[in-house]
Amino acid sequence: MDRIAFAVKRYLNQTETFIYEPLKKLSSFEVIILTEEKKNLEQFPYPHVFSISDLPPWQRFCENISSQLGRFGLFKKVIKEYNPKLIHAHFGWEGIFMLPLKREFDLPLITSFYGMDVYMHPKNPIVRWQLKKLFEQGDLFLTYSEKMRKDVIALGCDQNKIRSHHGGVDFNKFKFSPRKIGSNDTVQILMVGRFVEKKGIDIGIKAMAESLKRHPRLHLNIIGDGPLREKYKKLIDRPGMNKSVTLLGSKTYPEYIAEIERSHFLIAPSVVARNGDEEGGINATVIEAMATGLPCIATLHSGSELVFSGKTGFMVPEKDVYALSQKIDHLIENPHLLEEFGRAGRTLIEQKFDIIKQTRKLEDIYRETINNHERSRKNV
């Protein structure tokens, strides 16, 4: 069985299930992982992880310095021993980091973009220069959404070298369950994301405050943590809100799924942050929520290709508290829509975001890229 190398700066941040889930489902390739730092191995167990952080302290210090200069030690040794046919770098900065290894070992390089590497980092002129080199020398580029694909082309990528490849969900983990609101039920609303500006958590809290004026039997649960936690606590710690909004903090993946299953609908009010960072059109939580039949209210930045107003949920303009509040009210006042949107959403996810189908497509991309590279070598 051919091997490929996954390159990721940290293996793995807690929110990066979008990297781990396809990794587990690959059946035609054995994967080795090249990383600078190991973390969350109990959540993301994998046998072939080669990390600079495993080296003795002095050797680790030297390796970090030399690798930043393109003079790798550990990764070269691993590549020589395991002979991968391709490198798949996750995030633009990792693609840049892998270019010296691509050149030295004459390996095809695929780079996947996910968001910050498209919308925030390229504001730095040095990064733009590095991306220019990556676009010239990299073999193929993948994005999570069609919107992001167009945005990467706008950064200078050849449109013939980039594709939109969706992630997916494991339907063994995300079971469909029609949502219903009983006459005495408290309506459970869910919001998920790091506490950073682009997630629009504050917009969701403010919309909740508006809807509570008309519908007091609401409860908003928020999964996540981050630098803006204190700001959000201040929005919540006031009369009428403190008993109706709960900050749940970070959750394990099973705990996160359980919260999705007990909720009536999800809100994902993502925005473009002042530093330019944004989601890029698709939020992985929206995919997973819809897979369970959970209706969603989203913005263009979190629900493109997923949420179609009046069919699978509602789309609202970014940063529009009142539009979001009105759609929350509409779902509460028309509870039959929960099941209607939920079934339509589940069907869409089955068609376009099945992790098995998407992983098979990814394997096809790997084979195509390897074969194209081998043909080009023969023609030189």
Backbone torsions as a table, in degrees:
resi	resn	phi	psi	omega
1	MET	NA	131.1	178.7
2	ASP	-66.0	150.2	177.2
3	ARG	-108.3	151.4	169.4
4	ILE	-131.5	159.7	178.8
5	ALA	-111.2	127.3	169.3
6	PHE	-91.0	131.0	175.8
7	ALA	-115.7	123.9	179.4
8	VAL	-146.9	137.8	-174.2
9	LYS	-58.3	-47.3	176.2
10	ARG	-125.5	134.9	175.5
11	TYR	-114.6	105.2	-9.4
12	LEU	-135.7	147.9	172.7
13	ASN	-65.2	150.6	-171.1
14	GLN	-59.3	-30.0	-176.6
15	THR	-87.7	-1.4	-171.0
16	GLU	-93.4	45.4	174.5
17	THR	-64.4	-23.0	179.6
18	PHE	-67.0	-16.6	172.5
19	ILE	-91.5	-41.1	-173.0
20	TYR	-72.1	-41.5	-175.2
21	GLU	-62.1	-47.4	174.8
22	PRO	-63.6	-35.8	179.3
23	LEU	-55.6	-44.7	-178.7
24	LYS	-67.7	-26.6	-173.5
25	LYS	-92.4	-7.6	179.0
26	LEU	-64.7	129.7	-178.2
27	SER	-120.4	-18.6	-176.4
28	SER	-96.8	-7.0	-177.9
29	PHE	-136.6	143.2	169.4
30	GLU	-91.5	137.0	-174.4
31	VAL	-112.9	133.0	167.0
32	ILE	-109.5	147.8	-175.6
33	ILE	-115.7	126.8	176.6
34	LEU	-105.9	121.2	-176.3
35	THR	-146.7	155.5	177.0
36	GLU	-83.9	-28.8	-174.2
37	GLU	-147.1	133.7	173.6
38	LYS	-90.7	138.5	173.3
39	LYS	-158.9	155.8	176.7
40	ASN	55.8	37.0	-179.7
41	LEU	-65.7	-26.4	177.5
42	GLU	-68.1	-29.2	177.4
43	GLN	-85.6	-31.9	-175.5
44	PHE	-125.9	64.3	-178.2
45	PRO	-66.6	137.9	176.6
46	TYR	-159.6	139.3	-170.9
47	PRO	-78.3	-27.4	-169.4
48	HIS	-112.9	67.5	179.6
49	VAL	-111.7	118.4	-178.7
50	PHE	-111.6	114.3	-169.8
51	SER	-125.9	137.5	173.3
52	ILE	-59.5	-31.6	-178.0
53	SER	-66.9	-12.6	177.9
54	ASP	-83.4	-12.1	-178.3
55	LEU	-74.4	157.4	173.8
56	PRO	-58.6	151.8	-171.7
57	PRO	-49.2	-50.0	-177.1
58	TRP	-67.4	-42.0	178.5
59	GLN	-65.3	-37.7	177.8
60	ARG	-62.3	-41.3	178.9
61	PHE	-61.9	-47.4	-179.8
62	CYS	-64.8	-40.5	-179.9
63	GLU	-63.3	-42.4	179.2
64	ASN	-61.6	-42.0	179.5
65	ILE	-66.1	-50.0	-175.7
66	SER	-66.2	-37.4	-178.2
67	SER	-68.8	-33.5	176.9
68	GLN	-65.1	-22.8	178.2
69	LEU	-94.6	7.3	178.7
70	GLY	84.0	6.9	179.8
71	ARG	-107.1	81.2	-175.4
72	PHE	-77.4	148.4	174.3
73	GLY	-113.1	-66.1	-176.9
74	LEU	-59.5	-49.0	-175.0
75	PHE	-65.0	-35.6	175.9
76	LYS	-61.9	-44.6	-179.3
77	LYS	-61.1	-43.1	-179.0
78	VAL	-65.7	-43.6	-179.4
79	ILE	-63.9	-41.4	178.5
80	LYS	-63.0	-38.0	-176.9
81	GLU	-75.8	-41.3	-172.2
82	TYR	-99.8	-14.6	173.0
83	ASN	51.4	57.8	177.4
84	PRO	-67.8	153.2	-179.6
85	LYS	-90.7	-11.5	-172.8
86	LEU	-162.9	150.4	172.1
87	ILE	-112.0	129.6	173.8
88	HIS	-113.7	107.9	-179.3
89	ALA	-92.7	134.2	-179.9
90	HIS	-104.3	116.7	-173.8
91	PHE	88.6	146.9	-176.5
92	GLY	-58.8	-39.8	-178.5
93	TRP	-64.0	-29.8	179.5
94	GLU	-76.2	-32.6	173.6
95	GLY	-60.6	-44.4	176.7
96	ILE	-59.6	-44.3	-178.0
97	PHE	-62.4	-32.0	-175.9
98	MET	-86.0	-8.5	-176.2
99	LEU	-56.4	-43.0	178.3
100	PRO	-60.8	-37.5	178.6
101	LEU	-69.9	-39.0	175.9
102	LYS	-56.3	-47.6	-177.0
103	ARG	-67.5	-45.2	-175.3
104	GLU	-64.2	-39.6	-176.3
105	PHE	-102.1	2.6	179.5
106	ASP	52.3	55.5	-179.9
107	LEU	-110.1	143.8	172.5
108	PRO	-68.0	145.3	-176.8
109	LEU	-124.7	121.8	171.2
110	ILE	-105.4	135.1	177.6
111	THR	-123.0	127.0	175.1
112	SER	-99.8	133.0	175.4
113	PHE	-102.4	148.2	-175.0
114	TYR	-131.4	-16.8	178.5
115	GLY	157.1	-77.8	-179.4
116	MET	-58.8	-32.5	179.7
117	ASP	-73.6	-9.4	177.2
118	VAL	-105.3	-40.5	-167.8
119	TYR	-102.9	-20.3	-177.1
120	MET	-116.8	-54.8	-175.7
121	HIS	-58.7	-38.6	-178.7
122	PRO	-67.2	-4.8	174.0
123	LYS	-68.3	-20.7	175.8
124	ASN	-79.8	123.8	-176.8
125	PRO	-61.0	-29.8	177.8
126	ILE	-66.8	-41.5	178.4
127	VAL	-65.0	-39.2	177.7
128	ARG	-60.4	-40.3	177.7
129	TRP	-64.5	-42.1	178.6
130	GLN	-64.8	-39.9	178.8
131	LEU	-64.4	-36.1	177.3
132	LYS	-57.5	-44.2	177.1
133	LYS	-64.1	-41.3	-180.0
134	LEU	-64.0	-44.2	179.5
135	PHE	-62.8	-33.8	179.4
136	GLU	-72.9	-41.5	-170.2
137	GLN	-98.6	-24.6	179.6
138	GLY	-68.9	151.8	-176.2
139	ASP	-87.2	-39.0	-176.0
140	LEU	-155.1	149.7	-179.6
141	PHE	-129.9	139.6	-178.6
142	LEU	-123.1	144.8	174.3
143	THR	-129.2	159.5	-175.6
144	TYR	-78.1	-20.7	-176.6
145	SER	-144.2	162.9	176.7
146	GLU	-67.7	-36.7	177.8
147	LYS	-59.3	-46.0	-179.0
148	MET	-67.1	-34.9	177.4
149	ARG	-57.4	-46.2	179.3
150	LYS	-65.0	-35.7	-179.6
151	ASP	-70.0	-33.1	176.7
152	VAL	-71.8	-37.1	174.5
153	ILE	-59.7	-39.7	178.8
154	ALA	-64.0	-23.2	176.6
155	LEU	-78.8	-11.9	177.8
156	GLY	123.5	4.7	-179.5
157	CYS	-78.1	138.2	174.7
158	ASP	-62.0	125.4	-176.8
159	GLN	-63.0	-19.2	178.3
160	ASN	-82.7	-6.6	-178.4
161	LYS	-110.7	11.1	-176.0
162	ILE	-135.1	141.8	-179.8
163	ARG	-135.5	153.8	169.8
164	SER	-91.3	122.7	177.5
165	HIS	-129.3	112.1	-177.8
166	HIS	-69.3	151.0	166.5
167	GLY	-78.6	-163.5	-179.0
168	GLY	-162.7	179.4	179.6
169	VAL	-124.9	152.5	176.9
170	ASP	-91.1	110.3	-176.0
171	PHE	-71.9	-8.4	170.9
172	ASN	-73.2	-23.8	-179.7
173	LYS	-96.5	-29.3	-174.7
174	PHE	-113.8	93.6	-177.8
175	LYS	-86.0	142.4	178.8
176	PHE	-75.8	135.6	176.9
177	SER	-147.3	113.8	180.0
178	PRO	-60.3	136.3	-179.8
179	ARG	-91.0	135.0	177.7
180	LYS	-135.4	147.7	176.3
181	ILE	-112.2	113.3	176.9
182	GLY	-72.8	162.0	-175.1
183	SER	-61.1	-28.2	-178.8
184	ASN	-109.0	9.2	-176.5
185	ASP	-74.6	144.0	163.5
186	THR	-83.5	126.6	-178.0
187	VAL	-73.7	120.7	-177.3
188	GLN	-97.3	115.3	179.2
189	ILE	-107.7	141.4	-177.0
190	LEU	-121.0	142.0	171.7
191	MET	-136.3	137.5	-173.8
192	VAL	-134.6	134.6	173.9
193	GLY	159.4	159.0	173.6
194	ARG	-61.2	147.2	-178.8
195	PHE	-82.2	72.1	176.6
196	VAL	-130.1	161.9	-170.0
197	GLU	-58.5	-40.6	-172.1
198	LYS	-64.1	-20.2	-179.4
199	LYS	-76.6	-16.5	176.8
200	GLY	67.1	27.2	-178.3
201	ILE	-58.2	-40.3	-179.6
202	ASP	-63.9	-34.4	177.5
203	ILE	-64.0	-42.3	178.4
204	GLY	-63.2	-41.8	179.4
205	ILE	-64.6	-42.3	180.0
206	LYS	-66.8	-38.6	176.7
207	ALA	-64.9	-37.8	176.6
208	MET	-60.5	-42.8	179.0
209	ALA	-59.9	-39.4	178.2
210	GLU	-66.7	-45.5	-177.4
211	SER	-67.8	-30.8	178.3
212	LEU	-62.8	-25.4	178.3
213	LYS	-63.8	-29.5	-176.7
214	ARG	-106.9	-26.0	-176.2
215	HIS	-134.6	86.2	-174.1
216	PRO	-68.3	-18.8	-179.5
217	ARG	-89.1	61.3	176.5
218	LEU	-125.4	150.2	172.4
219	HIS	-142.5	129.0	179.2
220	LEU	-106.1	121.8	174.3
221	ASN	-106.1	132.4	-176.7
222	ILE	-122.3	117.2	176.0
223	ILE	-94.8	129.9	176.8
224	GLY	143.5	175.8	177.9
225	ASP	-162.4	168.9	179.7
226	GLY	153.5	-171.7	-171.0
227	PRO	-64.4	-21.5	-177.4
228	LEU	-97.5	15.8	-176.7
229	ARG	-57.5	-45.5	-177.1
230	GLU	-65.0	-36.9	177.1
231	LYS	-61.0	-43.5	-179.1
232	TYR	-70.6	-35.5	177.0
233	LYS	-60.7	-37.7	179.4
234	LYS	-66.3	-34.9	177.2
235	LEU	-67.6	-29.9	-176.0
236	ILE	-88.1	-34.6	-173.6
237	ASP	-78.6	69.9	176.2
238	ARG	-152.5	157.2	-177.5
239	PRO	-55.2	138.1	179.4
240	GLY	87.3	-14.9	-178.5
241	MET	-113.8	-37.1	-169.7
242	ASN	-63.5	-22.5	177.4
243	LYS	-96.2	-5.3	-174.8
244	SER	-111.5	-3.3	178.4
245	VAL	-133.2	131.3	179.0
246	THR	-123.7	125.1	171.9
247	LEU	-86.7	110.9	-174.7
248	LEU	-85.6	-11.3	-176.6
249	GLY	73.8	-168.3	177.7
250	SER	-73.0	147.8	-179.4
251	LYS	-129.9	151.6	170.7
252	THR	-68.2	164.9	-178.4
253	TYR	-60.2	-45.5	177.3
254	PRO	-62.0	-37.8	178.2
255	GLU	-65.9	-39.4	177.4
256	TYR	-62.0	-44.7	178.2
257	ILE	-61.9	-40.7	179.1
258	ALA	-61.1	-38.4	178.1
259	GLU	-67.1	-39.2	175.5
260	ILE	-59.1	-44.7	-175.2
261	GLU	-67.1	-28.0	-178.1
262	ARG	-92.9	1.3	-177.4
263	SER	-93.7	157.1	176.9
264	HIS	-91.9	-35.9	172.0
265	PHE	-161.0	165.5	-175.2
266	LEU	-114.9	143.7	169.4
267	ILE	-117.8	137.9	-178.5
268	ALA	-135.4	76.2	-171.8
269	PRO	-86.9	50.5	-174.6
270	SER	-62.7	151.0	-176.1
271	VAL	-136.1	170.9	167.3
272	VAL	-86.8	119.6	-179.0
273	ALA	-72.0	163.4	-179.0
274	ARG	-63.4	-26.2	177.5
275	ASN	-84.7	3.7	178.1
276	GLY	93.7	-9.4	-178.2
277	ASP	-69.7	144.2	176.9
278	GLU	-156.1	172.0	-176.3
279	GLU	-73.8	-37.0	179.3
280	GLY	96.7	12.5	171.8
281	GLY	110.5	-29.8	-178.8
282	ILE	-135.7	129.9	176.9
283	ASN	-105.9	125.9	-176.2
284	ALA	-60.5	-33.2	178.8
285	THR	-63.8	-36.8	178.3
286	VAL	-63.0	-41.8	177.3
287	ILE	-59.4	-49.6	-175.5
288	GLU	-68.0	-37.9	177.6
289	ALA	-63.4	-46.9	-179.3
290	MET	-63.7	-30.1	178.2
291	ALA	-61.9	-27.2	179.2
292	THR	-90.8	-2.3	-176.1
293	GLY	90.8	16.4	-179.7
294	LEU	-87.2	116.5	177.5
295	PRO	-65.1	152.9	-176.2
296	CYS	-131.4	144.8	168.8
297	ILE	-113.0	122.3	-171.5
298	ALA	-139.0	174.2	171.5
299	THR	-111.4	174.4	178.0
300	LEU	-54.6	-31.8	-173.9
301	HIS	-77.6	-18.8	-178.2
302	SER	-118.3	-16.4	-171.8
303	GLY	-127.7	11.2	177.7
304	SER	-63.3	142.5	-177.0
305	GLU	69.8	4.4	-177.2
306	LEU	-127.4	-55.4	-172.8
307	VAL	-102.1	116.6	178.5
308	PHE	-115.7	117.1	-172.2
309	SER	-55.6	129.0	179.3
310	GLY	81.4	0.3	-179.9
311	LYS	-122.7	-55.6	178.9
312	THR	-115.5	0.4	-178.4
313	GLY	159.8	-149.5	178.2
314	PHE	-134.3	140.7	170.3
315	MET	-102.6	139.8	177.4
316	VAL	-130.9	155.6	176.5
317	PRO	-65.0	147.4	179.1
318	GLU	-65.2	147.3	176.0
319	LYS	64.2	13.6	-179.9
320	ASP	-99.2	92.2	-177.2
321	VAL	-58.6	-43.7	-173.0
322	TYR	-73.0	-36.3	176.3
323	ALA	-63.9	-41.4	178.2
324	LEU	-64.4	-44.1	179.2
325	SER	-61.5	-40.3	-180.0
326	GLN	-63.8	-38.0	178.7
327	LYS	-72.5	-34.0	172.8
328	ILE	-59.7	-48.0	178.6
329	ASP	-58.3	-42.5	-175.8
330	HIS	-62.8	-41.5	178.4
331	LEU	-66.5	-38.5	179.6
332	ILE	-66.8	-39.6	-177.0
333	GLU	-80.7	-14.3	178.3
334	ASN	-129.0	67.5	-171.8
335	PRO	-62.4	-20.7	178.0
336	HIS	-62.5	-22.5	-179.8
337	LEU	-68.8	-24.5	-178.8
338	LEU	-58.9	-49.4	-179.8
339	GLU	-71.1	-39.1	-179.6
340	GLU	-61.5	-50.4	178.7
341	PHE	-65.5	-38.6	-177.5
342	GLY	-62.3	-43.2	179.5
343	ARG	-67.0	-42.5	179.4
344	ALA	-64.8	-38.9	178.6
345	GLY	-65.2	-43.1	178.7
346	ARG	-61.1	-42.3	179.0
347	THR	-60.8	-43.7	179.5
348	LEU	-62.4	-43.3	-179.2
349	ILE	-65.3	-39.7	177.6
350	GLU	-61.0	-37.4	-176.5
351	GLN	-74.9	-39.9	-169.0
352	LYS	-116.3	-14.2	-171.2
353	PHE	-133.0	30.3	175.4
354	ASP	-74.6	121.9	-174.4
355	ILE	-60.9	-34.2	179.6
356	ILE	-67.2	-48.8	179.8
357	LYS	-63.2	-42.1	-177.4
358	GLN	-69.4	-33.7	178.0
359	THR	-71.1	-37.3	175.1
360	ARG	-62.4	-38.8	176.3
361	LYS	-63.9	-38.3	178.4
362	LEU	-64.6	-40.9	177.2
363	GLU	-62.8	-37.7	175.7
364	ASP	-62.2	-39.7	178.1
365	ILE	-63.4	-41.9	178.2
366	TYR	-60.9	-48.4	-178.4
367	ARG	-61.1	-44.9	-179.6
368	GLU	-60.7	-43.7	-178.3
369	THR	-66.6	-42.1	178.1
370	ILE	-63.4	-45.7	-178.5
371	ASN	-64.6	-41.6	178.4
372	ASN	-62.4	-39.8	-179.7
373	HIS	-66.5	-41.8	-179.8
374	GLU	-66.1	-37.7	177.3
375	ARG	-64.9	-41.0	-179.4
376	SER	-66.2	-33.9	177.6
377	ARG	-66.1	-38.4	-179.7
378	LYS	-67.9	-30.3	-175.9
379	ASN	-84.6	-6.7	-179.2
380	VAL	-75.5	NA	NA
